[in-house]
Amino acid sequence: MAIIKTEIRTGAYFDSVILMLLQRSLAELPGVEDAGVVMGTPANLDLLEQTGLLVDEIKGVKADDLVLVVKAKDAQTAQGALAQVDELVAARRSREGAEADFLPKSLESAGKILPGANWVLISVPGRYAAGVSREALRLGKHVFLYSDNVTVDEELDLKKAGADNGLLVMGPDCGTAIINGIGLGFANQIRRGMIGMVAASGTGLQQVSVRIHQLGGGLTHALGTGGRDLSSRVGGITARMALDLLNRDPETRVIALVSKPPDKEAADDILNFARGLSKPVVVNFIGYQTTLQKIDNLQFASTFDETAEAAVALAVSTESQEINNQIQLDGFAPGQRYLRGLYSGGTLAYEALLVLEHYLPDLYSNVPINKKMKLENSLVSQENCIVDLGEDEFTVGRLHPMMDHELRLMRLEAEAEDPEVALILLDVVLGHGSHPDPAAELAPAVAAAIEKAHKANRRLDIVVTLSGTDLDPQDMAAQQDALEKAGALVFQSSDRAVRYAGRLMRQLNEISESQLPPSFKGVDLASLQGDFSAINVGLESFTESLKTQGAAVIQVDWKPAAGGNADLAALLEKMKA
Amino acid sequence: MAIIKTEIRTGAYFDSVILMLLQRSLAELPGVEDAGVVMGTPANLDLLEQTGLLVDEIKGVKADDLVLVVKAKDAQTAQGALAQVDELVAARRSREGAEADFLPKSLESAGKILPGANWVLISVPGRYAAGVSREALRLGKHVFLYSDNVTVDEELDLKKAGADNGLLVMGPDCGTAIINGIGLGFANQIRRGMIGMVAASGTGLQQVSVRIHQLGGGLTHALGTGGRDLSSRVGGITARMALDLLNRDPETRVIALVSKPPDKEAADDILNFARGLSKPVVVNFIGYQTTLQKIDNLQFASTFDETAEAAVALAVSTESQEINNQIQLDGFAPGQRYLRGLYSGGTLAYEALLVLEHYLPDLYSNVPINKKMKLENSLVSQENCIVDLGEDEFTVGRLHPMMDHELRLMRLEAEAEDPEVALILLDVVLGHGSHPDPAAELAPAVAAAIEKAHKANRRLDIVVTLSGTDLDPQDMAAQQDALEKAGALVFQSSDRAVRYAGRLMRQLNEISESQLPPSFKGVDLASLQGDFSAINVGLESFTESLKTQGAAVIQVDWKPAAGGNADLAALLEKMKA
């Protein structure tokens, strides 16, 4: 019958690769049936139980205890195997020895050997990771923090320090990034291109970048932030810095922003920040709900596939270059600040409300989205408001406003006289059944309204959605021409008409995308440029991977301070500071 | 000083065109300064007030009183003008007289003159509209009900009667439709094409159809339902019938479904119904929020522009032809009903959860979207579940599952032994940093799992998302090949992998798109085909418009029963029934 022997080592440090290799070496010894070499976490103990290795002696261990278990044909073999542990580790170490002799023991000395290295990759166990990161920031390096099991408090501390000094803290739990073509951590080999990525999601970044490649697109840089960056506590510090950096990067034409569902306030905040950028941003906040799929330069996608498709399409689109251009605001008088919509089409009015709520606060209407914003009297405008003149209340014993313009003409005149009004939105719906020549009645009224405002030293913009086709009985081109000659700005797309109005009103009222001053020092663009050069602390496979990719990299022969003794290490840290 | 004289006529009926013309005629009489001829609604009284015509005598009128107001240079002129009202109306009537003499006085006689007419357009005042509609349904005609101010109770009655007899009740307050190229009510002239529309929104239908035309696309038919059809009370009766009809129409390849924000339950219901169709459906429930922009054959759009763009793109896409095809379900044993996902990528796991919640109820996970669905023990699967093996709980002192497959191989074996498991989802993430040859370890395990299930007379589907590029160090093609040879179904798109799994599980568990039997008799396809022929009751301009478009149409010389006296009319109605 097989016998199980165990050993517990408290406070011992071995990296994960060593643990895995050690377990395999033990299991391969003659007479050994199975072996476990794990840290004593609940999950690991459960696994030992599943494989029948969880014996009573180890049931009380702690998460930072190293647990060694050997199941062998007899007690002697099991004990003998455990006795070889140090030998096996030493053998592994000596195999690395020749190389390790030349490795720097600290970040500081590594920095001296490779002075161009401005990135530090850190994958030491979570409890040591913040300390190593602080050291890297002290040396003026950007941090790629692969380690998980780092507290939010530590994350916030590190990111604030980074923000003050123009240094990116990517992570903790940041699995992936691509800087100037070089993959850090887990990263696919992606074609170079025009798309930049910011991602609070490791496999999100990987899967979107992979699909971009498969669709024929390519990347400039892909910056991971760690999965908690868009939590309300951290507030997207790294995401902002990364967005700002890619916005200034001349190679990047489109940005893809990916995150697991962020906290609502952090999401609103980061979206406001992203709206202030000059480049199109494809947003995939997995599971995030919005009433509009496009808002200014933002375009929402709900899956990785859609994110990649949208980014690739935008990168080759010429339209994307016209985003967020300044609208001419000359001529408005002080006090002109409201928008009024006079609609004949009910759902056109409703779409206008829906779009404008992303541009303007407090929109009144006789058909409001939010009942609190109902106009007291549909016949009298209040502040910003949209009126549907085709509502039942207006059409008892009266023709629909698409046929009878009386009501609208009267109202247009009233709005033009209001010194607080800057812009009037109108729809003109052509087609069978509608008025045979709406421009004949509306164009003179538009011209008169604009003229009246001019005489009072005001500018009045009249923005028209012209809904019709070239086959409609009214002669669409002639209608458009007449309205434009009267001074109206005519759009055939309701969407574009309303967004134009929204952007103008937003700029006129100086509703800024981000009310806050930037809360960080911008990262130097040069960090992304030139040959990539880094220091790696932790998993050696990351050094190997960087070398394979042709990057300059130096591995630190890191050991926890004081042999992993936390108290002693804290004391050493204090003495250092 | 100008003098105002008024007259109130109770229970008088004039159509809206007559009222408008009468007002203009009065205002044009010599010595008359202004005139108002309106029904006494609050809105109309407000308007009279604005133009200074609201005098005390008419302040107490009711909404169905006809109010006549004349402002003239002196009392005699004003009184004289009012005295001419009947004369002016008579003059107008006699101008129409020659024609009117030949017009049928009832729907029934109109139907005899034009027996092919299977559509009736109704635009009489709201209070008479339900009665005329009932008559039309009695005669076996579809109803296009333009009138507003019809109660929900009446709407529901009419629609139920229509549903029982395969007759469409479009409206009340249905402003527009296009049947076989002929526009009803307000409708634009749109190119014929492959897109069918169903809209509970008049200008929504118009603007989307206009944009479809402008983008080079075209329509088969566009069916309005009235704005309240998707309320919870009406429950989308007409929308269902219209969707079903277009789904059977061989000319229609894509359906666009537009509505003002529907009630939540009505929306869920109609979306479930739409998912059961065999054609792609672009959905614009203005303001509706969803976590996924695409679900099976449904694609969500947030503005009219986007709706038109998506419909036009789908109409020419070949992919849209593959929608909702049946998945082969042979070989599963009774009792096999669960899906298990074993993920190494955290956000890939999360996206899987997000997509699958639209396919399967009750998904457990160690990283659930809804906290109630958290796995009791991450190491033990429950029902349908998705496990992220890269979570912190698994990675203390252990390599990430992208590098170390031990955990996953163990779990894969366990899932394969579970007789309730039908499908296992895996991700395989290639790239720098990941395992150098994942298929070498995973493919044999996949083959063994499938073999084990087969020996127990079960089918086990293993669906793999392979995330990588042709430039990755692992040789993606070889990885895919090895996994496929082992029996896995490999996708490069995470989206498609998960949707495939979702659809298979949904069909396996017979989760039907619509649990309810169809609650209506389907409309005969022939109603849409052949030359359009209709009867019009109400606004004569609709008859003119139909004639212009080349349709066969007959106008009914309709007058309210009993001269508009409601009590007498009700009595007549009773005697008739």
Interface residues (C-beta under 8 A of the other chain):
Chain A: S16 V17 L19 M20 V38 M39 T41 P42 A43 N44 D46 L47 Q50 T51 A63 L66 P125 G126 D148 N149 D173 G175 T176 G183 G185 F186 A187 N188 Q189 I190 R191 S201 G202 T203 G204 Q206 Q207 V210 R211 H213 Q214 G227 V258 K260 P261 I286 G287 Y288 Q289 T290 T291 L292 Q293 K294 F300 A301 S302 T303 F304 D305 E306 S344 G345 G346 T347 L348 Y350 E351 L354 V355 I369 N377 S378 L379 D392 E393 F394 T395 V396 G397 R398 L399 H400 M402 M403 D404 E406 L407 M410 D427 V429 L430 G431 H432 G433 S434 T465 S467 G468 T469 L471 D472 P473 Q492 S493 S494 D495 R496 S541 F542 S545 T548 Q549
Chain B: F14 S16 V17 L19 M20 V38 M39 T41 P42 A43 N44 D46 L47 Q50 T51 A63 L66 P125 G126 D148 N149 D173 G175 T176 G183 L184 G185 F186 A187 N188 Q189 I190 R191 S201 G202 T203 G204 Q206 Q207 V210 R211 H213 Q214 G227 V258 K260 P261 I286 G287 Y288 Q289 T290 T291 L292 Q293 K294 F300 A301 S302 T303 F304 D305 E306 S344 G345 G346 T347 L348 Y350 E351 L354 V355 I369 N377 S378 L379 D392 E393 F394 T395 V396 G397 R398 L399 H400 M402 M403 D404 E406 L407 M410 D427 V429 L430 G431 H432 G433 S434 T465 S467 G468 T469 L471 D472 P473 Q492 S493 S494 D495 R496 S541 F542 S545 T548 Q549
